[in-house]
């Protein structure tokens, strides 16, 4: 093969990689804006409603809103919580739920998208509630 052929192909690959990276950054930026609205309009109010329902049933939970996330935590423990955040390292970016539970001296953590293959803007209140109901079970089992 000619050196000029190789160089042309290398330049084409570099250009394609740059375009892909730029498109991915654009998707991540859009998702971050959509995620902010999602937190404000759907996730935080639902987490607060679930916490209130749990407290009414005798379970002590609180809602925290650290930077760009929402967390439903057991009142007496810093290791027991359910949290939502945006994972912009995924392509496309996704809202990820993280659950952490202390089991004696060890910590059990899981992380997964709250709904597979769903854009942030398409997540519904039902998606959030369904995720919370699945993840809350270990915290309320007696």
For each residue, the residues with C-beta under 8 A, 3 or more apart:
1: 5 6
2: 5 6
3: 6 7
4: 7 8
5: 1 2 8 9
6: 1 2 3 9 10
7: 3 4 10 11
8: 4 5 11 12
9: 5 6 12 13
10: 6 7 13 14
11: 7 8 14 15
12: 8 9 15 16
13: 9 10 16 17
14: 10 11 17 18
15: 11 12 18 19
16: 12 13 19 20
17: 13 14 20 21
18: 14 15 21 22
19: 15 16 22 23
20: 16 17 23 24
21: 17 18 24 25
22: 18 19 25 26
23: 19 20 26 27
24: 20 21 27 28 91
25: 21 22 28 29
26: 22 23 29 30
27: 23 24 30 31 91 92 93
28: 24 25 31 32 88 93
29: 25 26 32 33
30: 26 27 33 34
31: 27 28 34 35 86 88 92 93 119 120
32: 28 29 35 36 86 88 93
33: 29 30 36 37
34: 30 31 37 38 119 120 121
35: 31 32 38 39 68 86 93 95 120
36: 32 33 39 40 68
37: 33 34 40 41
38: 34 35 41 42 43 95 120 121 123
39: 35 36 42 43 44 65 68 69 70 84
40: 36 37 44
41: 37 38 45
42: 38 39 45 46 123 124 125 128
43: 38 39 46 47 70 84 95 128
44: 39 40 47 48 63 65 70
45: 41 42 48 49
46: 42 43 49 50 125 128 129 132
47: 43 44 50 51 63 70 71 72 84 128 132
48: 44 45 51 52 63
49: 45 46 52 53
50: 46 47 53 54 61 72 129 132 136
51: 47 48 54 55 61 62 63 72
52: 48 49 55 56
53: 49 50 56 57
54: 50 51 57 59 60 61 136 140
55: 51 52 58 59 60 61
56: 52 53
57: 53 54 140
58: 55
59: 54 55 74 139 140
60: 54 55 74 75 76
61: 50 51 54 55 72 73 74 75 139
62: 51 72 73 75
63: 44 47 48 51 70 71 72 73
64: 70 71 73
65: 39 44 69 70 71
66: 69 71
67:
68: 35 36 39 85 86
69: 39 65 66 83 84 85
70: 39 43 44 47 63 64 65 83 84
71: 47 63 64 65 66 81 82 83 84
72: 47 50 51 61 62 63 81 82 83 132 136
73: 61 62 63 64 77 78 80 81 82
74: 59 60 61 77 80 81 139
75: 60 61 62
76: 60
77: 73 74 80 102
78: 73
79: 100 101 102 107
80: 73 74 77 100 101 102 139
81: 71 72 73 74 99 100
82: 71 72 73 97 98 99 132 135 136 139
83: 69 70 71 72 97 98 99 100
84: 39 43 47 69 70 71 95 96 97 98 114 128
85: 68 69 95 96 98
86: 31 32 35 68 93 94 95 96 120
87: 90 93 94 95 96 113
88: 28 31 32 93
89: 93
90: 87 93 94 96 113
91: 24 27
92: 27 31 119
93: 27 28 31 32 35 86 87 88 89 90 120
94: 86 87 90 113 118 120
95: 35 38 43 84 85 86 87 113 114 115 120 123
96: 84 85 86 87 90 111 112 113 114
97: 82 83 84 111 112 113 114 131 135
98: 82 83 84 85 109 110 111
99: 81 82 83 109 110 111 135 138
100: 79 80 81 83 107 108 109
101: 79 80 107 108 109 138 139
102: 77 79 80 106 107 108
103: 106 107 108
104:
105:
106: 102 103
107: 79 100 101 102 103
108: 100 101 102 103
109: 98 99 100 101
110: 98 99
111: 96 97 98 99
112: 96 97
113: 87 90 94 95 96 97 116 118
114: 84 95 96 97 118 123 127 128 131
115: 95 118 123 127 130 131
116: 113
117:
118: 94 113 114 115 122 123 127
119: 31 34 92 122 123
120: 31 34 35 38 86 93 94 95 123
121: 34 38
122: 118 119
123: 38 42 95 114 115 118 119 120 127 128
124: 42 127 128
125: 42 46 128 129
126: 129 130
127: 114 115 118 123 124 130 131
128: 42 43 46 47 84 114 123 124 125 131 132
129: 46 50 125 126 132 133
130: 115 126 127 133 134
131: 97 114 115 127 128 134 135
132: 46 47 50 72 82 128 129 135 136
133: 129 130 136 137
134: 130 131 137
135: 82 97 99 131 132 138
136: 50 54 72 82 132 133 139 140
137: 133 134 140 141
138: 99 101 135 141
139: 59 61 74 80 82 101 136
140: 54 57 59 136 137
141: 137 138
142:
